[in-house]
Amino acid sequence: MKAERPYPQIAITPKGEAALTGGHPWVYEGEVTSVTGSPADGDLVDVVSRRGSWLGAGFYNSRSLIRVRLLSRNPNDRFDPDFWARRVKYAWDYRKTVMAPEELTCCRVIFGEADHFPGLTVDRFGPVLVAQVLCLGLDRVKDTIFSQLVRVLREDGQDIAGIYERNDVALRDKEGMAHFYAAYNIYNLLLMVSTAGLPLALSRLVSQAEALGWVNRRRRIVSVAFWLFLLLGLLSSGLMFFLAGDLAGWMHNTRAEDAIRVLSPAVLCVCLVSVIRGYTQGMGDMRPTAASEIIESGSKLVVGLGLAWFIMKQKNDTALAAGAIAGVTAGVILSLLALTVWTATHLSRDKGRDDPGQSRDILRQLLAIGVPITVGSVSLSVINLLDQSITMGILQTSWGLTEPEAAGLYGTYSYAGNLFALPAAFIYPLTISLIPAIGAALARGDRSAAGRHTAAAFRLTALLALPAGVGLSVLARPILELLYPTKGAATLEAAAYHLEILGVGSIFVCLMALSNGILQAYGREKVPLWTLLAGGGLKIALNYLMISNPDYGIRGLPVSTLCCYALITVLNLGAIARYVPERPDYFRVFSRPGLAALGMGAAAWWLHRLLADLLPGGLATLLAVALAAVIYAGAALLLGAVGREEAMALPGGERLVRWLRLK
């Protein structure tokens, strides 16, 4: 007689029924037609056909694309300790039939669905069993399984000292990285919508008003911008907070929901921060921006690492990503407080005699300048979101990976992505300061000054971006080993492949950021939008072609990223050559720093190989980087790549000019 079925029921499609009856162990989200009862994630459920025929029982998870992981096809099974003991014994007896006795001391005892233990892997290393659990339902009964596992093996005469559970490393670690970036990419998209173009428009209008001596209009511009940014911040933060689950589901990363919600207040705070930064940048004072960014970055590090370290002890990768990303929110809040204090003590109270103008006219100007810039920047964020969503989707559908496994692969790519974005972080402040400077020069009718600003920015960007990109590419593996010393060799090897390609890509990201700023400063705000769309379209097409191809897989992702930014940069440089009369000579800008960077790259590679045999790994890497930097500086000076204007743009520039006698 069949046992009573106290479990909720999941009805599935004929396609899903055919898969289960054919031996497949999973029911996918799209195969579920109805749910009877109210199963919680991790609960046992019965799977039935659309006619009500019982097909099996398994663990349910509404937050995964794999809705049910089948556990049993026998309706008489009762999931008590004896059931798990039988499963363990079946798995162990099978190993004894196919392996020699001496091989049993170092083998895989349980191999997930192949042994009818969904998401559970157990390896034996002598007297120690090492277990990893990737299924929520099985995680709830793991104590029972582990006790039966030890009992069965010991009764068979095996020497078992205990079980080591390693759910806080490897796949879960990389999976947590993917949760972090899923939340951060959504945050970045809404951030771009709220702040990408409008702060630049604000700084441009403020710089023009300051150049013409319009005190009252400058104050009215800031007031209009404040209310506009406040409204955008409230809308964006509310969207992230109240629709966190829907956004995580769209990203094919349901466990990122908590991280998205934790990050939601940061959008509102950044909007308010952008008003103050836009005003001070338009006034030509970058100090408040620099100080607030230092506070923001330091707080991210302290709070994010502190919370991540605390939560890591709980072995919860979902909460770990939320804790780490809480540092972003804390950093932005503290940055806002610092800028608010600065504004209260430094904002000019002078009153002018000029007409401040109508608020609606100022709003129209802000939107006319800011919206094209915003749309272009949003396009890039949308591309990044689609990039992650498409990649995760292909890995799960074309390759048959589980959501955690796909997140693990994407997490490995994210390790390289962290460093890929680093060089551009030094270029964006240059771009931000460039737009009001060029705008003020054009407002005065001084086009030669605007041309000098443009040429100097190009030369300085080439001096910084070329060696940074070459260095990241040449020393990819040593740098990753230095920054992630606890990661396994396989993870570092995979991440190093990504970084070798993305290092070159970082050069194009820097040039893209600069060329976007120049085009925007010259009133060509729509051009970056079209070039971004062209690059994004190429990236999405290459993702589909390469990631779904067995010859490439996830290894195609950095290639598509490099091609995307290279195309955008080439199109932007072509547009500058066409629309900007004061354009620089590209060959002169890039040839000398390029030669110096190539020489530096060769020296860095050779030095690291030499030093790695003499010094510990981390010290060898640091010393190789330092010596390579010295070699690059010397080569740049000898080749004439550094002039007076470039040196003056660096910290301590006046003393550097006098010491080197630059002209």
LUMGUVO-193628 format. One record per residue: residue in one letter; x, y, z of N, C-alpha, C, CB in turn. Coordinates in steps of 0.2 Angstrom, whole numbers, plus 5000, padded with zeros to 4 digits. Glycine has a CB too. Layout:
BEGIN
AXYZXYZXYZXYZ/...
//
This chain:
BEGIN
M500449945000500050005000500450065000499550005006/K500350114996500750174995500650215002500550214989/A501250245004501250295009500850355008501950315012/E500450385013500150445012500650505010499750465018/R500350545006500850595003500650665007500750604996/P501050685012500850745015501150805012501050745023/Y501450805006501850855004501450894999502450825000/P501650964998501351004992501450964986501551074993/Q501050984981501150954974501351004969500450924972/I501850984964502051024959501850994952502851044959/A501351024949501250994942501651024937500451014941/I501850974932502350994927502050984920502950964928/T502351014915502251004908502350934905502551064904/P502050924899502250854896503050854895501850844890/K503350904893504050904892504450894898504250974889/G504250924904504550904910504450834912504350954915/E503850804911503650744913504050694909502950724911/A504150704902504550664898505350664900504550684891/A505550714903506250724905506350684911506450794906/L505850684916505850654922505850574921505350674927/T505350554917505250484916505850454912504650474912/G506250494909506850474905507450474910506950524899/G507350494916507950494921508250554923508450454918/H507950614920508250674922508050694929508050734917/P508550724933508450734940508150794942509050714944/W508050844937507750914939507150934936508350964937/V506750974939506251014936506351084936505550994940/Y506351114929506551184929505951224930506851194922/E506051294931505551344932505051344926505851414932/G505251334920504751344915504351284914505151354908/E504551224917504151164917503551154922504551104917/V503551204927503051204932502351234929503251244938/T501851204930501151234928500751254934500751184924/S500851224939500451244945500751214952499751214945/V500651254957500851234964500251224968501351284966/T500151164971499651154976499951154983499251084974/G499651194987499951204994500451264994500351134996/S500751274999501251325000501851305003500951375005/P502251274998502951245000503451305001503251204995/A503851305006504351345008504951325004504451355015/D505451365003506051345000506451295004506551404998/G506651245001506951185005506451135007507251215010/D505851145006505351085008505351035003504651125009/L505050975005504950915001504250924997504950855004/V504250914991503650914987503550854983503650984983/D502950844981502750784976502750824969502150754978/V503050784964502950804957502450764953503650804954/V501950794950501450754947501450784940500750764951/S501150734935500950754928500350804928500950694924/R500250824922499650874922498950834923499550904915/R499050764922498450724924498450694931498450664919/G498950714935498950704942499350634944498250694944/S499650604939500050544940500750564944500250514934/W500850524949501450544953502050524950501350504960/L502550574950503150554946503750554951503250614941/G503750584957504350584961504250634966504950594957/A504750634971504750684977505450714977504550654983/G505450784978506050814978506050874982506350824971/F506650914982506750974986506551034982507450984989/Y506151074985505851134981506251204983505051144983/N506351244978506651304979506351354974507451304978/S505951404976505651454972506151504969505051484975/R506751514972507151564970507751534965507551584976/S507651474963508051444958507751424952508451384961/L508151434946507851404940507751334940508351424934/I508051294944507951224946507451224951508551184947/R506751214950506251224955506251164959505551224951/V506351104957506351044961506951004959505751004960/R507350974964507850924963507650864966508550954967/L507550814961507150754963507550714968507050714957/L507250684973507550644978507350574978507450674985/S506750554976506550494976505950484970506250474983/R506050414968505450394963505050344965505850374956/N505150324972504750274975504250304980505250224979/P503550294979503050334983503050304990502350324980/N503350244991503350214998503950245002503350144997/D504350284999504950305003504750355009505450334999/R505050345015504950385020505650415022504650355027/F505650485022506350515023506550525030506250585019/D506650465033506850455040507650435040506450405044/P507950435045508650415045508850345042508950405053/D508350305042508450235039508550245031507950185040/F508150295029508150305021508850335019507550355020/W509050375023509750405021510250355022509850465026/A510250315027510750255028510750205022510550215035/R510150195020510050155014510450185008509350135012/R510350245007510650285001511350285002510350355001/V511650295008512350295009512650225008512550315016/K512250175010512550105009512550085002512150055013/Y512050104998512050094991512650124987511350114988/A512750184989513350224986513950194988513350294988/W514050174994514650144996514750074993514750135004/D514250034993514349964990514449964983513649924991/Y514250014980514450024973515150034972513950084969/R515450084976516150094975516550034977516350154980/K516349994981516649934983516649884977516349894989/T516149884973516149844967516649864961515449834965/V516749924961517149954955517849974957516750014952/M517949974963518650004965519049954969518550064969/A519649954969520049904973520049934980520849904970/P520149884985520149904992520649964994520349844996/E521249964991521650014992521450084990522350004990/E521050084984520750144982520250184986520550134974/L519950144990519350164994519550214999518950104997/T520150225001520450275006520450345003521050245009/C520450344996520450414993520050414987521250434991/C519450434988518950424983518350474984518650354982/R517850484979517250514980516750464982517050554973/V516550474988516050434992515350444989516050444999/I515150514988514450534986514550584981514050554992/F514250574975514350614969513650644967514650584963/G513350684971512750724970512150674967512850774965/E511850704962511250664959511450594956510950704953/A512050584954512250514952512150464957512950514950/D512150484964512050444969511450454973512650444975/H510950494970510350514972510350554979509850454974/F510850604979510950654984511050714981511550634989/P510450754980510450814976510950864979509750844975/G511450894975511850944978512350924983511450994980/L512450864984512950844989513550804986512550794995/T514150834988514750794986515150784992515150844981/V515350714993515750694999516450664996515350655004/D516950684998517650654996517950625002518050704992/R518350575001518650545006519450555005518550465007/F519750575011520550585011520750545017520750655010/G520850485016521050445022520550445027521750475025/P520650465033520150465039519650525039520450455045/V519750565034519350625034518950625028519850695034/L518250645029517750655024517650735023517150625025/V517650755017517650825015516950835011518250855011/A516450875014515850875011515650945009515250855016/Q515250955003515051015001514251004999515451044995/V513851055002513151055001512951114997512751045007/L512651104991512351154987511651154985512751154980/C511251114989510551114989510251134996510351044987/L509751184995509551205002509151155006509051265000/G508751115002508351065006508851015009507851025001/L509350985005509850945008510250975014510250915003/D510351035013510651075019510351065025510751145017/R509651055025509251055031509350985035508551065030/V509450935031509550865034510250845034509050815030/K510750885033511450865032511650825038511850915030/D511450855044511650825050511550745051511450865056/T510850735049510650665049511050625044509950665047/I511150655038511550615032512250605035511550655026/F512550655038513250645040513350595045513550715042/S512850595050512950545055512850475052512350555061/Q512350465048512250395045512850375040511650395040/L513150425037513750415033514350385037513950485029/V514450425042515050405047514850335050515150455053/R514250325052514050255055514150195050513350255057/V513850205043513950155038514650135037513550175032/L515050185036515750175034516150145040516150235032/R516050165046516350135052516150065053516250175058/E515450045052515249975052515549935047514449975052/D515749965042516149925036516849915038515949955030/G517049945044517749935045518249995043518049875043/Q517950045041518350105038518550145044517950145033/D519150175044519350225049519150295047520150215050/I518650315050518350385049518450425055517650385046/A518850485055518950525060518350575061519650555060/G518150605055517650655055517550685048517850715060/I517050735048516850765042517050835042516150755041/Y517350865037517550935036517050965031518250945034/E516651015033516151045028516451105025515551055031/R516551115019516851165015516351205011517451145011/N515851235014515351265010515451345010514651255013/D516051365013516151435013516751455008516351455020/V516951405004517551424999517351404992518151385002/A517751404988517751384981517051414978517751314980/L516651364976516051384972515651434976515651324971/R515451424982515051474986515451544986514951454993/D516051544987516451604987516351644980517151594988/K516451604975516351634968515651654967516651594963/E515151614969514451624969514251694972514051564972/G514551704978514451764982514751824978514851764989/M515251814974515551874970514951884965516151854967/A514651834962514151854957513551884960513951784954/H513351864966512851904969512951974970512651864976/F513651984973513852054974513752094967514552054976/Y514052064962514052104955513352114952514452074950/A512852064954512252074951511852134954511752004953/A511952134961511652194964512052264962511752184972/Y512652254962513052314960512952344953513852304961/N512852294948512652314941511952344941512652254937/I511452324945510852354945510852424948510352314949/Y511252424954511352494957511752544952511852484963/N512152514948512552564944512152584938513152524941/L511652544936511152564931510752624933510752504928/L510452614939509952664942510452724944509652634948/L511052714946511452774947511552814941512152744951/M511752774936511852814929511252854927512052764924/V510652824928510052854926509952924930509452814928/S510152924937510052974941510653024941510052954948/T511253004940511753054941512353054935512153034947/A512253014930512753014925512853074921512652954920/G512353104918512353164914512253224918511953154908/L511753224922511553284926512053324930510953274930/P512553284933513053324937513553354932513453274941/L513653324926514053354921513753414918514253304916/A513053414917512753474915512753524920511953454913/L512653504926512653554932513353594932512553524939/S513853554932514553584932514653624926515053534933/R514453604920514553654914514153714915514253614908/L513553714917513153774918513453824923512353764920/V513653794929513953834934514553864932514053784941/S514953824928515653854926515553914921516053804923/Q514953904917514853964912514554024916514353934907/A514154014921513854064925514454104929513354044930/E514954064932515454084935515954124931515854034939/A516054104925516454134920516154204918516654094913/L515554204918515154274916514954314921514554254911/G515154294928514954334934514254334936515254404933/W513854284934513154274936513054244942512754244930/V513054274948513054244954512354224956513254304960/N511854264955511154244956510954184952510654294955/R511154184946510954124941511354064943511154144934/R511954064946512254004948511953974954512954024950/R511654024959511253994964510653964962511154054969/R510253994957509653964955509753894952509354014950/I510353894948510553824945510553774950511153834941/V510953784955511053734961510353714964511553764966/S509953764965509353754968508853704964508953814970/V508853724958508453674953508753604953508453704946/A509353604952509753534952509553494958510453544951/F509553524964509453494970508753454970509453544976/W508253494969507553464969507553404963507053514968/L507853414958507853364952508153304955508153394946/F508753314958509153254960508753214966509853274962/L508453254970508153224976507553184973507853274980/L507153204968506653164965506853104962506253204960/L507453104958507653054955507952994960508253074950/G508253024965508552974970508052934974508953014975/L507452974975506952934979506552884974506352984981/L506452904968506252854963506652794963506052884957/S507252804962507752744960507852704966508452774958/S507952734972508052694978507352654980508152744984/G506852684979506152644980506152584975505552694979/L506352594969506352544964506752484966506552564957/M507352494969507852444971507552414977508552474972/F507252444982507052424988506452374987506952474993/F505952404984505252364984505252314978504752414983/L505652314973505652274968506352224968505552304961/A506652224973507252184974507252114971507552184981/G506652084973506652014971506552004964506051984975/D506152044961506052044953506652064950505452094951/L507052114952507652124949508152064949507952194952/A508152034955508651974956508451924951508651954963/G507751914950507551854946507751874939506851844947/W507651934937507851954930508551944928507652024928/M508951944933509751934932509951864933510051974938/H509451814933509551744934509951734940509851724927/N509851774945510351764951509851784957510951814951/T509451734959508851754964509151764971508451694964/R509751744972510051754979510351824980510551704980/A510351864975510551934975510051984978510851954969/E509451954980508952004982509152044988508351964984/D509452014993509652044999510152104998509851995005/A510652084994511152134992510852194988511652094988/I510352184984510052234980509652284985509552204975/R509352254990508952294995509452334999508452244999/V509952305001510452335006510752395002510952285008/L510852394996511152444992510652504990511452414986/S510052494991509552544988509652614991508852514990/P509752624998509852695000510452724997509952695007/A510852694994511452724992511352774986512052674990/V510852754982510652784976510452854978510152754971/L509952864983509752924985510352974987509252924990/C510752944991511352974994511753004989511652934999/V511952964984512352984978512053034974512552924974/C511453034973511053094970511253154973510353084969/L511153164980511253224984511953234984511053214991/V512453184984513153204984513353234977513553134984/S512953214972513153234965512953314964512753194960/V512453334968512353404967512953444970511653424971/I513153424976513753464979514353454974513853444986/R514553394972515153384968515053424961515253314967/G514453424958514353464952514453534953513653444949/Y514253564958514353634960515053654961513953654966/T515453614965516153624967516553614960516353584972/Q516453564956516853554950516653614945516653484947/G516053634945515953694940516353754943515253704940/M516453764949516753814952517553804951516653824959/G517753744949518453734948518853714954518853794945/D518453694959518753664965518653594966518453704971/M519153554965519053474965519253454972519553444960/R519453494977519553464983519053434987519853524987/P518453464987517853424990517653364987517253474990/T517753354981517553294977518153244979517553304970/A518753264979519253214981519253194988519953244980/A519153234993519053225000518453175001518953285004/S517953184998517353144999517453074996516653184996/E517753074991517853004988518352964992518153014981/I518852994995519252965000518852935006519853005002/I518452975008518052955014517552895012517553015017/E517252905006516852855003517252785002516552874996/S517752794999518152724998518452695004518752744993/G518652735009518852705015518352675019519252765019/S517752705019517152675023516952615019516552725023/K516952615013516752545009517252495011516852555001/L517852505012518352455014518252435021519052485013/V518252485025518152465033517452425034518252525037/V516952455032516252435034516152365030515752485032/G516352365023516152305019516552245021516352325012/L517252255022517652205025517452175032518352225025/G517252225036517052205043516452165043516952275047/L515952185039515352145039515452085035514752185035/A515852085030515952025026516351975031516352035020/W516851995035517151945039516751915044517751985042/F516251965047515751935052515351885049515451995055/I515051905044514551855041514851795038514151895035/M515451795036515751735033515851685038516551755031/K515851705045515851655050515151615050515951685057/Q514651645047513951605047513951565041513451665047/K514451565036514451525031513751535026514451445033/N513651595025513051615021513251655015512451645026/D513351635009513551675004513051725002513751624998/T512451715003511951765001512051825005511251735001/A512051815012512151865017512851895016511951845024/L513351855014513951885013514051935008514451825012/A513651925002513651974997513352045000513351954991/A512752035003512452095006512852125011511752065009/G513152095015513652125020514152165017513852075025/A514552135012515052165008514852225005515352115003/I514252225002513952284998513652335002513452254993/A513552315009513352375013513852425014513152335020/G514452405013515052455014514952515009515652425012/V514652495003514552544998514052595000514252514991/T513452575003512952615006513252655012512352575008/A513652625016513952665022514452715019514252615026/G514852705014515352745012514952805009515752715007/V514452795005514052855002513752895007513552824997/I513452865012513152905017513652955021512752865022/L514252925023514752965026515053015021515352925028/S515053005015515253055010514753115010515353025003/L514153095010513653145009513653195016512953115009/L513753165022513853205028514453245027513853155034/A514953225025515553265024515453325020516153225022/L515153315014515053365009514553415012514853335002/T514053385015513553435018513853485023512953395022/V514353455027514653505032515053555028515153465037/W515453535023515853575019515353635016516253535013/T514853615013514353655010514153715015513753625007/A513953685021513753735026514253785028513453695032/T514853765027515353815030515753855024515953775033/H515653835018516053865012515553895007516453815009/L514953885007514553905001514453985002513853875002/S514554014996514554084996513854114997514854104989/R513854165001513254205002513154264998513154215010/D513654274994513654344990512954344986514254344986/K512754404985512154414981512454464975511554454984/G512254444969512354484963511754524960512654434957/R511954554955511354594952511154564946511654664951/D511354504944511154474938510454444939511654424935/D510054434933509454404933509554324934509054414926/P509254294939509354224940509054184935509154204947/G508554204931508254164926507654124929508654124923/Q507254094925506654054927506853984928506154054921/S506653954933506753884935506653834930506453864942/R506053844926505953804921506453804915505253814918/D506653864914507153874908507853834910507353944907/I508053844917508653814919508553734919508853834926/L507953714921507853644921507853614914507153624924/R507553654909507653634902508353624900507253684898/Q508753674902509453674900509853614903509853734902/L509653594909509953544913509853474909509753534920/L509153474907508953404904509253404897508153404904/A509253464893509553464886510253444886509453534883/I510653464891511353434891511453374894511753494895/G511053354900511153294904510853234901510853304910/V510253244898509853184895510253144890509253194893/P510553174885510953134880511553094884511253174875/I511853134888512453104892512253044896512853154896/T511653054899511353004904511152944899510753024907/V510852954894510652894890511252854887510252924883/G511752894885512352854883512652814889512852904881/S512752844895512952814901512552754903513152854906/V511852764902511452714904511452654899510652734904/S511552674893511652614888512252574890511852644881/L512752594893513352554895513152514901513952604896/S512752544905512552504911512052444909512252554917/V511652464905511152414902511552354899510652444897/I512052374895512552324892512852284897513052354888/N513052314903513352264908512852224911513652314913/L512252254912511752204915511552154910511052254917/L511452164904511252114899511852064898511152144892/D512452094899513052044899513051994904513652094900/Q512852014910512851964916512251924915512852004922/S511651954913511051914913511151864907510451954911/I511351884901511451834895511951784897511751874889/T512551804900513051754902512751694907513651784905/M512451724912512151674917511651634913511851714923/G511251664909510651624906510951564901510251664902/I511551584897511851534893512151484896512351574888/L512451494902512851444906512351394909513251474911/Q511751424910511251374913510851334908510751414918/T510651374902510251334897510651294892509851384894/S511151324889511551294884512051244888511951344880/W512351254893512851214897512551164902513351254899/G511851184904511551144909511851144916511651064907/L512151204917512451214924511851234929512951264924/T511951224935511451254940511651324941511551214947/E511151364944511251434946511851444950510651464949/P512051404955512651414959513251404955512651374965/E513251354950513851334946513951394941513751264943/A513451414938513451474933513751534937512851484930/A513451544943513751604947514451594949513251614953/G514651534950515351524952515851544946515451454954/L515651524940516051534934516051614933515751504928/Y515451644933515451714932515851754938514751744932/G515851724944516251754949516951754948516051714956/T517251704945517951694943518051754938518051634940/Y517651764933517751824929517751894933517151824924/S517351894938517251954942517951974946516751954947/Y518351924948518951934951519351984946519351874953/A519451964940519752004935519452064933519851964928/G518752064934518352134932518552184938517652114933/N518652164944518852214949519452254947519052184955/L519952224944520552254942520552294935521152204942/F520052264931519952294924519752364925519452244921/A519252374930518952444931519452494934518352434935/L520052464937520452514941520752564938520952464945/P521052554932521452614928520952674927521752594922/A520352654925519852704923519652744929519152674920/A519652724935519552764941519952824941519552714947/F520552824939520952874939520852924933521752854938/I520452904928520352944922519652984923520352904916/Y519152954926518552984927518553054930518052944931/P519053064936519053134939519353184933519553124945/L519853154929520053204924519553224919520653164920/T519053174917518553194913518053234916518153124911/I517953224923517453274926517753344926517353244933/S518353354928518653414928518753444921519353414932/L518753404916518853434909518253464906519053374905/I517653444908517053474904516953544907516453424906/P516953554913516853624915517453674913516753634922/A518053644912518653684910518553704903519253654911/I518353654899518253674891517653714890518153604887/G517053704894516453734894516653814896515953714898/A516953824901517153894903517553924897517553894909/A518053894894518453924889518053934883519053874887/L517553894881517153904875516653964877516753844873/A516453964883515954024885516354094884515754014892/R516954094885517354154885517554164877517954154889/G517454114873517654124866518354104865517554184863/D518754074870519454054869519453984867519754064876/R519453974861519453904858520153874859519253904851/S520753914858521353894859521553864866521853944858/A521253894871521253864878520953804878520953914883/A520353794875519953734875520353674872519253744872/G520753694866521153644863521753624867521353674856/R522053674871522553654875522353604881522853714878/H521753614884521453574889521353504886520753604891/T521153504880520953434876521653394875520553444870/A522153434872522753394871523053374877523153444867/A523053414882523453394888523053334891523453454893/A522453334891522053274894522253214890521253294894/F522253214884522453154880523153134882522453174872/R523653174882524253154884524353124890524753214883/L524053154895524053124902523653064903523753174907/T523153054899522752984899523252934896522152994895/A523552954890523952904887524552884892524252924881/L524852934896525352914900525152874906525652984903/L524552874908524252834914523952764911523752874918/A523552774906523152714904523652654901522652734899/L524052674897524452624893524952584898524952664888/P525352614902525652564907525252524911526152604911/A524652554914524252514918523952454914523652564921/G523752464908523452404905523952354903523152434898/V524552374901525052324899525252294905525652364896/G525352324911525552294917525052244919525652344922/L524452254919523952214921523952144917523252244921/S524052154911524052104906524652054907523952124899/V525252084907525852054908525952014915526452094907/L525752044920525752014927525151994930526152064931/A524651974925523951954928523951904933523551924922/R524351844932524351794937524651814944524651734935/P525251844943525551864950525151914954526251894948/I524851964950524452014954523851984957524152074949/L523551934954522951904957523151864963522651854951/E523751824962524051784968524151834974524651754966/L524351894972524551944978523851964981524952004975/L523351984977522752004980522251954983522352044975/Y522351894980521851834982522251774984521351824977/P522651784989523151724991522851664993523651754996/T522151664995521851604998521451564992521351625003/K521451594986521051564981521451504978520951614975/G521151454976521451394973521851414966520951344972/A522251364964522651374958522151374952523151314957/A521651334952521151334946520851404946520651274947/T520551424951520251494951520751544949519951514958/L521351544951521751604949521951594942522451594953/E522051534939522251524932521651544928522351444931/A521051534930520451554926520451634926519851524928/A520551664932520451734932521051764929520451754940/A521651734929522251764925522051764918522851724927/Y521751714915521651714908521151774906521251654905/H520651794910520251844909520551914910519651844915/L521051914915521351984916521851994911521751984923/E522251944908522651954902522351994896522951894900/I521751974895521352004890521052074892520751964887/L520752074898520452134901520952194902520052124907/G521552174903522052224905522152264898522752194906/V522152234893522152274886521552314886522352234880/G520952284887520352314887520252374891519752274889/S520652374897520652434902520852504898521052424908/I521352494894521652554890521052584886522252524885/F520652544883520152564879519552594883519852514874/V519452574889518952604894519152674896518852554900/C519852684897520052744899520052794893520852744901/L520152774887520152814881519352834880520452784875/M518952784881518252794880517952844885517852724881/A518152844891517952894896518152964894518152874903/L518752964892519053034890518753064884519853034889/S518653024879518353044873517653064874518452994867/N517253024878516553044879516553114882516252994884/G516953124887516953194891517153244886517553194896/I517653234881517753284876517253304872518453264872/L516853254869516353264865515753294868516053194862/Q515653274875515153314879515253384880515053274885/A515953394881516153464883516053514876516853464885/Y516153484870516053524864515353514862516553494859/G514853494866514153494864513953444859514053564860/R514353384859514153334855513953274859514753304850/E513453284863513253234868512953174866512753264873/K512653174860512353124857512753074854511853144851/V513353094852513853044848514052984853514453084846/P514253004859514352944864513852894864514552964870/L513252914864512652874864512652824858511952914864/W512752844852512752804847513352754847512752844840/T513952774849514552734849514452684854515152774850/L514152704860514052654865513552594863513752684871/L513052614859512552564857512852524852511952604853/A513352544848513652504843514152454846514152544838/G514552474851514952434855514552384859515352474860/G513952404862513552354866513252304861513052394869/G513052324856512752274851513252224849512452314845/L513852244848514452194846514552154852515052234844/K514552174858514652134864514152084865514752174870/I513552104864512952054865513051994860512252094865/A513152014854513151974848513751924849513252004841/L514351944851514951904853514751854859515551944854/N514451884864514251844869513851774867513851874875/Y513351794863512951734861513351684856512351754857/L513751714852514151674848514751634851514451714842/M515051664856515651634859515451594865516151684861/I515051624870514951584876514551524875514551634881/S514151524870513751454869514151404865513151474865/N514751434862515151384858515651344863515651424854/P515651274863516051234867516751254867515951164865/D517051284861517751294861517951354865517951314854/Y517451394867517551454871517251454878517351524867/G516551454878516251454884516351524888516451404889/I516451524894516551584898517151624896516551564906/R517651584893518251614890518151664885518751564888/G517551664882517351714877517151784880516851684872/L516951784886516751844889517251904889516551834896/P517851894891518351954891518451974884518951934894/V518451924879518551944872518051994869518551874867/S517351974871516852014869516852084872516151984870/T517152084879517152154882517752194879517352134890/L518252164877518852204874518552224867519452154873/C518252184863518052214857517552264857517652154853/C517052264862516552314864516952384865516152294870/Y517352384870517652454871518152474866518052444878/A518452434862518952454857518552484851519252384854/L517952454850517552484844517252554847516952444843/I517052564853516852624855517352674855516552614863/T517952664857518552704857518652734850519152674860/V518752684845518852704838518352744835518952634834/L517752734837517252774834517252844837516552744835/N517352844844517452914847517952954845517452904855/L518552924844519152964841519052984834519752914841/G518652944830518452974824518053034824518152914820/A517553034829517053084829517453144832516553064835/I517953144836518353204838518753224833518853184844/A519053184829519353214823518953244818519653154819/R518253234818517853264813517553324816517253214811/Y517353324823516953384825517353434830516453354830/V517953414832518353454836518953484832518653424842/P518953554831519453584827520153584830519253654825/E520153584837520753584841520953514843520653624847/R520853464839520953394840521753384840520653344835/P522053344845522753324845522953284839522953304852/D523553274838523853224834523953164837524553254831/Y523453114835523453044839524153014839522853004836/F524453014833525052974833525553004838525352984826/R525653064838526153094843525853084850526153174842/V525253084851524953074858525153004861524253084858/F525052954856525052884858525752844857524552844855/S526152864852526752834850527252824855526952864844/R527452884858527952884863527752844870528152954865/P527152864873527052824879526952744877526352854882/G526652734871526552664869527252624869526252664862/L527752654866528352624866528652614873528852664862/A528552664877528852654884528452604888528752724888/A527752594886527352544890527552474888526652564889/L527752464881527952404879528552384882527952404871/G529052434882529652414885529652394892530152474884/M529152434896529052424903528752354904528552474906/G528252334899527952264900528452214899527452264894/A528952214894529452164893529852164900529852174887/A530052224902530452224908530152194914530752294910/A529452204915529052184921529052104920528352214921/W528952074915528852004914529551974916528651984907/W530051994913530751974914530951974922531252004910/L530852034925530952044932530652004936530852124933/H529951994935529551944939529851874939528851954938/R529951854933530251784932530951774936530351764925/L531351834936531951824940531851834947532451884937/L531451874949531351884957530951834960531051954958/A530551794956530151744959530551684961529651714954/D531151674958531551624961531951644967532051604955/L531951714968532351734974531951754980532851794971/L531351774979530951804984530251774985530851884983/P529951784991529251754991528851794986528951774998/G528251754984527851774978527651844978527251734978/G527251864984527051934985527551984984526651944991/L528151974988528652024988528952034981529152004993/A529051974977529251974970528852014966529351904968/T528152004967527752044962527752124964527052024964/L527752144970527752214972528452244969527752224980/L528952204970529652234968529652244960530252194971/A529352194957529352194950528952254947529152124947/V528352264950527952324948528352384950527252314952/A528652394956528952454957529552464952529252454964/L529952414951530452424946530252444939530952364946/A529652414937529352424930529152494930528852374929/A528852524935528652594935529252634934528252604942/V529752624938530352664937530652664930530952644942/I530652604927530852594920530452634915530852524918/Y529752634917529252664912529352744913528552644914/A529452764919529552844920530252864916529652854927/G530752824917531352844913531252834906531952794915/A530952784903530852784896530452834893530552714894/A529952854897529452904895529852974894528852914899/L530252984899530653044899531153044893531053054906/L531552994892531952984887531652994880532352924887/L531052964879530752974873530353034872530252914872/G530353084877530053144877529253134877530153174870/A529053084880528253074881528053124887528153004883/V528453144891528253184897528453264895528453164904/G527953304895528153374894527953414900527753404888/R527953484900527853524906527153524908528053594904/E526653524903525953524905525753454908525553524898/E526053394906525853334909526153334916526153274905/A526753354917527053354924526653404928527753374923/M526453454926526053504930525453474933525953574927/A525153424929524453394931524553344936524153364925/L525253324938525353274943525453304949525953234941/P525353264955525453294962526253314962525353244967/G526353374965527053404965527353424959527453354969/G526853444954527053454947527553504946526453474943/E527553564950528053614950528753594951527753674954/R528753564957529453534959529753484953529453504966/L529253444951529453394946529753434939528953354944/V529353484937529653524932530253554933529053574930/R530353584939531053614940531553564940531053654947/W531453504943531953454944532153424937531753394949/L531653414933531853384927531953434921531253344924/R531853504923531953554918531553544912532753554917/L530953534913530453524907530253594904529853484909/K530153594898529953654895529253644891530453674889/
//
